[in-house]
Amino acid sequence: MSLLLSIIIPAYNEEQRIAPSLDKILSFLASRDYRAEVVIVNDGSTDNTAAYVLSRSDEFQAAGIPLRVLTNRPNRGKGYSVKRGIAEAHGEIALFTDADLSSPITEAPKLLDPIIQNHADVTFGSRALHRELIGERQPLYRDFGGRVFNFFLRTITGLKFQDTQCGFKAFRRKDSLAVFERQSIDGFGFDPEVLFIAQKQGLRLMEVPVIWNDVPGSKVGNYALASVKMTADLVQIRLNNLKGRYDAEMKIRQEVGN
């Protein structure tokens, strides 16, 4: 019997935060009938993230849940890590979540059920659809920055979603592999690129309101510089599209159809 679910977690120096997240994921999976695996993509961490995760593998295996670690050397970025995790996953559905579980793993059925029921091919958590679901809020400058980024996203890419940056997304893996093959952005700006490509290739996208809490310890670094880089990534998406980078798979499908 094939695996239904691969939970993919990009992790960079997450030794201090990964333990409670693994506890919660193990408890969640034990309460569900999903056949699942957990894939940690260790993105060139300089702490003991990988060693700690591997120390938990027997515990997960005893529960019938394979726990794997993929390691990037050197650090390649969140976008690259998610791309690699999905490429090397085994589940029919790939769900990626941030290591801090800012959206609780118990929210996963909101993303998984529409795919299982064939209502969507890609689902992604949103903090903007129902802001009352936000518990611990992020600093005001980051909230404002997110709204400005979304304005630029809509203007530059034409995507009409209210929140593309929540680190909680699920993909029908077989149909999404071609999306990630076209992905070119390795950093934090990869989310809108992936959604743009998926929409362009005709996949069904669904934005889903989820519970979310800000968790200290962001890996974004200098927020102002990161914001400029992410806005530049939006321009790169537009240029890639004009150059036909995202059309290749569609052309192949059209030729096969003919």
C-alpha contacts under 8 A as a table, 3 or more apart, distances in Angstrom:
res1	aa1	res2	aa2	distance
2	S	35	R	7.75
2	S	91	G	7.14
2	S	92	E	7.73
3	L	6	S	7.55
3	L	34	Y	7.92
3	L	35	R	5.06
3	L	36	A	5.59
3	L	37	E	7.46
3	L	90	H	6.49
3	L	91	G	4.66
3	L	92	E	6.38
4	L	34	Y	6.22
4	L	35	R	5.37
4	L	36	A	5.97
4	L	91	G	4.91
4	L	92	E	4.88
4	L	93	I	6.00
5	L	34	Y	6.73
5	L	35	R	6.34
5	L	36	A	4.59
5	L	37	E	6.47
5	L	90	H	7.86
5	L	91	G	4.53
5	L	92	E	5.94
5	L	93	I	4.93
5	L	94	A	5.92
5	L	95	L	7.25
6	S	36	A	5.66
6	S	37	E	4.98
6	S	38	V	5.79
6	S	39	V	6.95
6	S	89	A	6.17
6	S	90	H	6.56
6	S	91	G	4.81
6	S	92	E	7.55
6	S	93	I	6.25
6	S	94	A	4.78
6	S	95	L	6.12
7	I	36	A	7.49
7	I	37	E	6.31
7	I	38	V	4.78
7	I	39	V	6.04
7	I	94	A	6.08
7	I	95	L	4.92
7	I	96	F	5.72
7	I	97	T	7.35
8	I	38	V	6.10
8	I	39	V	4.80
8	I	40	I	5.91
8	I	41	V	7.25
8	I	82	V	7.11
8	I	85	G	6.06
8	I	86	I	7.32
8	I	94	A	6.98
8	I	95	L	5.99
8	I	96	F	4.49
8	I	97	T	6.42
9	I	38	V	7.84
9	I	39	V	6.29
9	I	40	I	4.86
9	I	41	V	6.04
9	I	82	V	7.53
9	I	85	G	7.97
9	I	96	F	5.75
9	I	97	T	5.48
9	I	98	D	5.93
9	I	99	A	5.77
10	P	40	I	6.05
10	P	41	V	4.76
10	P	42	N	6.36
10	P	43	D	6.82
10	P	78	K	6.20
10	P	81	S	5.65
10	P	82	V	6.19
10	P	85	G	7.97
10	P	96	F	7.85
10	P	97	T	7.64
10	P	98	D	6.62
10	P	99	A	6.67
11	A	14	E	5.82
11	A	40	I	6.71
11	A	41	V	5.85
11	A	42	N	4.99
11	A	43	D	5.79
11	A	45	S	7.58
11	A	49	T	7.71
11	A	98	D	7.82
11	A	99	A	6.14
12	Y	42	N	6.05
12	Y	43	D	5.11
12	Y	44	G	6.63
12	Y	45	S	4.97
12	Y	49	T	7.70
12	Y	75	N	7.96
12	Y	219	K	7.80
13	N	16	Q	7.94
13	N	45	S	4.78
13	N	46	T	6.29
13	N	47	D	5.55
13	N	48	N	7.49
13	N	49	T	6.02
14	E	17	R	5.31
14	E	18	I	5.57
14	E	45	S	7.91
14	E	47	D	7.82
14	E	49	T	5.67
14	E	99	A	7.17
15	E	18	I	5.69
15	E	19	A	7.38
15	E	47	D	6.57
15	E	48	N	5.78
15	E	49	T	4.39
15	E	52	Y	7.06
16	Q	19	A	7.10
17	R	20	P	6.46
17	R	21	S	6.88
17	R	99	A	7.15
17	R	100	D	6.19
18	I	21	S	5.13
18	I	22	L	6.11
18	I	49	T	7.57
18	I	53	V	7.90
18	I	99	A	6.16
18	I	100	D	6.97
19	A	22	L	5.28
19	A	23	D	6.31
20	P	23	D	4.94
20	P	24	K	6.22
21	S	24	K	5.16
21	S	25	I	6.18
21	S	99	A	6.73
21	S	100	D	6.44
21	S	101	L	6.38
22	L	25	I	5.05
22	L	26	L	6.03
23	D	26	L	5.27
23	D	27	S	6.21
24	K	27	S	5.12
24	K	28	F	6.03
24	K	105	I	7.22
25	I	28	F	5.02
25	I	29	L	6.10
25	I	105	I	6.41
26	L	29	L	5.29
26	L	30	A	6.10
26	L	60	F	7.09
27	S	30	A	5.14
27	S	31	S	6.46
28	F	31	S	5.26
28	F	32	R	6.65
28	F	105	I	7.09
28	F	106	T	6.51
29	L	32	R	5.17
29	L	33	D	7.40
29	L	34	Y	6.89
29	L	36	A	7.60
30	A	33	D	7.60
30	A	63	A	7.43
35	R	65	I	7.59
36	A	65	I	5.94
36	A	66	P	7.47
36	A	91	G	7.02
37	E	65	I	5.24
37	E	66	P	4.87
37	E	67	L	6.05
37	E	68	R	7.91
37	E	90	H	7.91
37	E	91	G	7.47
38	V	65	I	7.18
38	V	66	P	6.29
38	V	67	L	4.85
38	V	68	R	6.34
39	V	67	L	5.98
39	V	68	R	4.90
39	V	69	V	5.90
39	V	70	L	7.28
39	V	85	G	6.80
39	V	89	A	7.33
40	I	53	V	7.87
40	I	67	L	7.71
40	I	68	R	6.17
40	I	69	V	4.82
40	I	70	L	6.21
40	I	85	G	7.73
41	V	69	V	5.87
41	V	70	L	4.71
41	V	71	T	5.80
41	V	72	N	7.34
41	V	81	S	5.89
41	V	82	V	7.58
41	V	84	R	7.82
41	V	85	G	6.33
42	N	45	S	6.20
42	N	49	T	7.21
42	N	50	A	6.31
42	N	69	V	6.66
42	N	70	L	5.87
42	N	71	T	4.60
42	N	72	N	6.17
42	N	81	S	7.84
43	D	71	T	5.96
43	D	72	N	4.88
43	D	73	R	7.06
43	D	74	P	7.26
43	D	75	N	4.99
43	D	76	R	6.34
43	D	77	G	6.90
43	D	78	K	7.67
43	D	81	S	6.56
44	G	71	T	6.46
44	G	72	N	5.15
44	G	73	R	5.05
44	G	74	P	4.95
44	G	75	N	4.22
44	G	76	R	7.39
45	S	48	N	7.49
45	S	49	T	6.71
45	S	50	A	7.78
45	S	75	N	7.14
48	N	51	A	5.28
48	N	52	Y	6.07
49	T	52	Y	5.37
49	T	53	V	6.30
50	A	53	V	5.22
50	A	54	L	6.18
50	A	69	V	6.74
50	A	71	T	7.89
51	A	54	L	5.17
51	A	55	S	6.21
52	Y	55	S	5.06
52	Y	56	R	6.79
53	V	56	R	5.35
53	V	57	S	6.79
53	V	69	V	7.35
54	L	57	S	5.18
54	L	67	L	7.78
54	L	68	R	7.54
54	L	69	V	7.15
55	S	58	D	7.27
56	R	59	E	5.39
56	R	60	F	6.48
56	R	67	L	7.90
57	S	60	F	5.20
57	S	61	Q	6.01
57	S	66	P	7.19
57	S	67	L	5.37
57	S	68	R	7.47
58	D	61	Q	4.93
58	D	62	A	6.06
59	E	62	A	5.26
59	E	63	A	6.73
60	F	63	A	5.16
60	F	64	G	6.49
60	F	65	I	5.14
60	F	66	P	6.25
60	F	67	L	6.30
61	Q	64	G	4.85
61	Q	65	I	5.04
61	Q	66	P	5.35
61	Q	67	L	7.07
62	A	65	I	7.35
70	L	85	G	7.66
72	N	75	N	6.05
72	N	76	R	6.67
72	N	81	S	7.66
73	R	76	R	7.40
76	R	80	Y	6.03
76	R	81	S	7.04
76	R	186	D	6.81
76	R	187	G	7.78
77	G	80	Y	5.47
77	G	81	S	6.27
77	G	186	D	5.32
77	G	187	G	4.76
77	G	188	F	7.30
78	K	81	S	5.02
78	K	82	V	6.20
78	K	186	D	6.34
78	K	187	G	5.38
78	K	188	F	6.01
79	G	82	V	5.31
79	G	83	K	6.17
79	G	185	I	6.43
79	G	186	D	4.15
79	G	187	G	4.99
79	G	188	F	6.18
79	G	189	G	7.50
79	G	190	F	5.21
79	G	191	D	7.51
80	Y	83	K	5.02
80	Y	84	R	6.09
80	Y	185	I	7.51
80	Y	186	D	4.53
80	Y	187	G	7.07
81	S	84	R	5.15
81	S	85	G	6.03
81	S	186	D	7.84
82	V	85	G	5.03
82	V	86	I	6.18
82	V	96	F	7.07
83	K	86	I	5.39
83	K	87	A	6.19
83	K	180	F	5.92
83	K	183	Q	7.97
84	R	87	A	5.03
84	R	88	E	6.17
85	G	88	E	5.32
85	G	89	A	5.86
86	I	89	A	5.06
86	I	94	A	6.33
86	I	173	R	7.22
86	I	177	L	7.65
87	A	177	L	6.85
87	A	180	F	7.98
89	A	94	A	7.28
91	G	94	A	6.19
91	G	173	R	7.26
92	E	172	R	6.23
92	E	173	R	5.58
92	E	174	K	6.94
93	I	112	L	7.68
93	I	115	I	7.95
93	I	170	A	6.73
93	I	171	F	5.60
93	I	172	R	4.74
93	I	173	R	5.19
94	A	170	A	5.53
94	A	171	F	5.26
94	A	172	R	6.59
94	A	173	R	5.73
95	L	168	F	7.22
95	L	169	K	5.67
95	L	170	A	4.15
95	L	171	F	6.44
96	F	167	G	7.21
96	F	168	F	5.76
96	F	169	K	5.55
96	F	170	A	6.37
97	T	101	L	6.53
97	T	103	S	7.83
97	T	167	G	5.45
97	T	168	F	4.64
97	T	169	K	6.85
98	D	101	L	5.49
98	D	102	S	6.91
98	D	167	G	5.39
98	D	168	F	6.83
100	D	215	V	6.79
101	L	104	P	5.24
101	L	105	I	6.50
102	S	212	W	5.44
102	S	213	N	5.07
102	S	214	D	6.08
102	S	215	V	6.19
103	S	107	E	6.88
103	S	167	G	7.84
103	S	168	F	6.85
103	S	210	V	6.89
103	S	211	I	5.71
103	S	212	W	4.48
103	S	213	N	6.54
104	P	107	E	5.61
104	P	108	A	7.71
104	P	211	I	7.02
104	P	212	W	7.12
105	I	108	A	5.40
106	T	109	P	7.13
107	E	110	K	5.77
107	E	111	L	7.55
107	E	210	V	6.58
107	E	211	I	7.11
108	A	111	L	5.40
108	A	112	L	6.12
109	P	112	L	4.77
109	P	113	D	5.45
110	K	113	D	5.96
110	K	114	P	7.32
110	K	208	V	7.13
110	K	210	V	7.73
111	L	114	P	6.31
111	L	115	I	7.23
111	L	123	T	5.41
111	L	124	F	6.59
111	L	125	G	7.32
111	L	169	K	7.21
111	L	170	A	6.18
111	L	208	V	7.07
112	L	115	I	5.42
112	L	116	I	6.11
112	L	123	T	7.68
112	L	170	A	6.81
113	D	116	I	4.95
113	D	117	Q	5.88
114	P	117	Q	5.13
114	P	118	N	6.03
114	P	119	H	4.94
114	P	120	A	5.54
114	P	123	T	7.64
115	I	118	N	4.90
115	I	119	H	5.81
115	I	120	A	4.97
115	I	121	D	5.61
115	I	122	V	7.19
115	I	123	T	7.56
115	I	171	F	7.80
115	I	172	R	6.73
116	I	119	H	7.73
117	Q	120	A	7.95
118	N	121	D	7.24
119	H	204	R	7.74
120	A	123	T	6.78
120	A	203	L	7.68
120	A	204	R	4.89
120	A	205	L	5.87
120	A	206	M	6.35
121	D	171	F	5.97
121	D	172	R	5.19
121	D	175	D	7.48
121	D	203	L	5.85
121	D	204	R	5.08
121	D	205	L	6.20
122	V	169	K	7.45
122	V	170	A	5.73
122	V	171	F	4.59
122	V	172	R	6.39
122	V	198	A	7.91
122	V	203	L	7.12
122	V	204	R	6.20
122	V	205	L	4.82
122	V	206	M	6.32
123	T	169	K	5.79
123	T	170	A	5.23
123	T	171	F	6.61
123	T	205	L	5.79
123	T	206	M	4.75
123	T	207	E	5.90
123	T	208	V	6.82
124	F	164	T	7.65
124	F	166	C	7.57
124	F	168	F	5.97
124	F	169	K	4.17
124	F	170	A	6.21
124	F	205	L	7.99
124	F	206	M	6.51
124	F	207	E	5.19
124	F	208	V	5.89
125	G	163	D	7.96
125	G	166	C	5.94
125	G	167	G	7.47
125	G	168	F	5.36
125	G	169	K	6.11
125	G	207	E	6.14
125	G	208	V	4.97
125	G	209	P	5.73
125	G	210	V	5.55
126	S	129	L	6.08
126	S	130	H	7.94
126	S	162	Q	7.34
126	S	163	D	5.31
126	S	164	T	7.16
126	S	166	C	6.07
126	S	207	E	6.19
126	S	208	V	5.55
126	S	209	P	4.74
126	S	210	V	5.90
127	R	130	H	6.47
127	R	131	R	5.86
127	R	133	L	7.41
127	R	134	I	6.74
127	R	163	D	6.47
127	R	166	C	6.96
127	R	209	P	6.15
127	R	210	V	6.39
127	R	211	I	7.38
127	R	212	W	6.69
128	A	131	R	5.41
128	A	162	Q	5.86
128	A	163	D	5.84
128	A	209	P	7.33
129	L	162	Q	6.90
129	L	163	D	7.95
129	L	208	V	7.55
129	L	209	P	5.52
130	H	133	L	5.91
130	H	134	I	7.97
130	H	209	P	5.89
130	H	210	V	7.83
131	R	134	I	5.49
132	E	135	G	7.69
133	L	209	P	7.78
133	L	210	V	6.57
133	L	211	I	4.81
133	L	212	W	6.61
134	I	137	R	6.36
134	I	211	I	5.72
134	I	212	W	4.96
134	I	213	N	5.88
135	G	211	I	7.29
135	G	212	W	6.23
135	G	213	N	5.07
135	G	214	D	7.75
136	E	212	W	7.58
136	E	213	N	4.57
136	E	214	D	5.29
136	E	215	V	7.79
137	R	213	N	6.19
137	R	214	D	5.50
138	Q	142	R	6.43
138	Q	143	D	6.34
138	Q	213	N	7.81
138	Q	214	D	5.25
139	P	142	R	5.45
139	P	143	D	6.37
140	L	143	D	5.00
140	L	144	F	6.03
141	Y	144	F	5.15
141	Y	145	G	5.97
142	R	145	G	4.85
142	R	146	G	6.04
143	D	146	G	5.10
143	D	147	R	6.49
144	F	147	R	5.19
144	F	148	V	6.33
145	G	148	V	5.09
145	G	149	F	6.05
145	G	227	S	7.68
146	G	149	F	5.01
146	G	150	N	6.16
147	R	150	N	5.09
147	R	151	F	6.36
148	V	151	F	5.10
148	V	152	F	6.45
149	F	152	F	5.14
149	F	153	L	6.04
149	F	227	S	7.75
149	F	231	T	6.96
150	N	153	L	4.80
150	N	154	R	6.17
150	N	162	Q	6.73
150	N	163	D	6.91
150	N	164	T	7.93
151	F	154	R	5.33
151	F	155	T	6.22
152	F	155	T	5.00
152	F	156	I	5.81
152	F	231	T	7.31
152	F	234	L	7.88
153	L	156	I	5.37
153	L	157	T	5.59
153	L	158	G	7.00
153	L	159	L	6.68
153	L	192	P	7.82
153	L	231	T	7.88
153	L	234	L	6.50
154	R	157	T	5.68
154	R	158	G	4.76
154	R	159	L	5.10
154	R	160	K	5.72
154	R	161	F	7.66
155	T	158	G	5.75
156	I	234	L	6.52
156	I	235	V	6.67
156	I	238	R	6.76
157	T	196	F	7.57
157	T	234	L	6.71
157	T	235	V	7.88
157	T	237	I	7.11
157	T	238	R	5.98
159	L	196	F	6.89
161	F	164	T	6.67
161	F	207	E	7.16
163	D	166	C	6.70
164	T	191	D	6.23
164	T	192	P	5.99
164	T	195	L	7.93
165	Q	191	D	6.23
165	Q	192	P	7.63
166	C	169	K	7.82
171	F	175	D	7.98
171	F	176	S	6.35
172	R	175	D	5.77
172	R	176	S	6.12
173	R	176	S	5.05
173	R	177	L	6.14
174	K	177	L	5.75
175	D	178	A	6.94
175	D	179	V	7.99
175	D	203	L	7.84
176	S	179	V	5.08
176	S	180	F	6.64
176	S	198	A	7.23
177	L	180	F	5.32
177	L	181	E	6.27
178	A	181	E	4.95
178	A	182	R	6.48
178	A	249	E	6.81
179	V	182	R	5.36
179	V	183	Q	6.47
179	V	194	V	6.50
179	V	197	I	5.87
179	V	198	A	5.84
179	V	201	Q	7.85
180	F	183	Q	4.84
180	F	194	V	6.87
182	R	197	I	7.56
182	R	245	R	7.06
182	R	246	Y	6.14
183	Q	190	F	7.55
183	Q	193	E	6.76
183	Q	194	V	6.36
183	Q	197	I	7.86
184	S	190	F	7.82
185	I	189	G	6.59
185	I	190	F	5.07
185	I	193	E	7.33
185	I	233	D	7.32
186	D	189	G	7.52
186	D	190	F	6.13
187	G	190	F	5.96
188	F	191	D	7.12
188	F	220	V	7.88
188	F	230	M	6.86
189	G	192	P	6.61
189	G	193	E	7.29
189	G	229	K	7.71
189	G	230	M	4.85
189	G	231	T	7.88
189	G	233	D	5.89
189	G	234	L	7.57
190	F	193	E	5.21
190	F	194	V	6.23
190	F	233	D	7.91
191	D	194	V	5.33
191	D	195	L	6.35
192	P	195	L	5.06
192	P	196	F	5.84
192	P	234	L	7.64
193	E	196	F	5.00
193	E	197	I	6.14
193	E	234	L	7.73
193	E	237	I	6.13
194	V	197	I	5.25
194	V	198	A	6.10
195	L	198	A	5.04
195	L	199	Q	6.08
195	L	205	L	7.89
196	F	199	Q	5.27
196	F	200	K	6.12
197	I	200	K	4.99
197	I	201	Q	6.11
197	I	246	Y	6.22
198	A	201	Q	5.19
198	A	202	G	6.50
198	A	203	L	5.41
198	A	204	R	7.87
198	A	205	L	7.73
199	Q	202	G	5.22
199	Q	203	L	5.47
199	Q	204	R	6.93
199	Q	205	L	6.88
200	K	203	L	7.54
200	K	246	Y	7.66
201	Q	247	D	7.93
201	Q	249	E	7.61
201	Q	250	M	6.12
215	V	218	S	7.40
218	S	221	G	7.15
220	V	223	Y	6.30
220	V	226	A	6.72
221	G	226	A	7.33
222	N	225	L	5.51
222	N	226	A	6.08
223	Y	226	A	4.97
223	Y	227	S	6.02
224	A	227	S	5.13
224	A	228	V	6.42
225	L	228	V	5.16
225	L	229	K	6.22
226	A	229	K	5.04
226	A	230	M	6.09
227	S	230	M	5.11
227	S	231	T	6.17
228	V	231	T	5.17
228	V	232	A	6.21
229	K	232	A	5.01
229	K	233	D	6.21
230	M	233	D	4.85
230	M	234	L	6.57
231	T	234	L	5.14
231	T	235	V	6.79
232	A	235	V	5.15
232	A	236	Q	6.32
233	D	236	Q	4.82
233	D	237	I	6.22
234	L	237	I	5.08
234	L	238	R	6.47
235	V	238	R	5.11
235	V	239	L	6.25
236	Q	239	L	4.98
236	Q	240	N	5.94
237	I	240	N	5.07
237	I	241	N	6.15
238	R	241	N	5.18
238	R	242	L	6.31
239	L	242	L	5.03
239	L	243	K	6.18
240	N	243	K	5.07
240	N	244	G	6.32
240	N	245	R	5.30
240	N	246	Y	6.97
241	N	244	G	5.09
241	N	245	R	5.75
241	N	246	Y	5.75
241	N	247	D	7.58
242	L	245	R	7.68
244	G	247	D	5.09
244	G	248	A	7.04
245	R	248	A	6.41
246	Y	249	E	7.16
246	Y	250	M	7.94
247	D	250	M	5.26
247	D	251	K	6.18
248	A	251	K	5.26
248	A	252	I	6.38
249	E	252	I	5.04
249	E	253	R	6.28
250	M	253	R	5.06
250	M	254	Q	6.19
251	K	254	Q	5.05
251	K	255	E	6.17
252	I	255	E	5.17
252	I	256	V	6.22
253	R	256	V	5.11
253	R	257	G	6.10
254	Q	257	G	4.99
254	Q	258	N	6.24
255	E	258	N	5.12
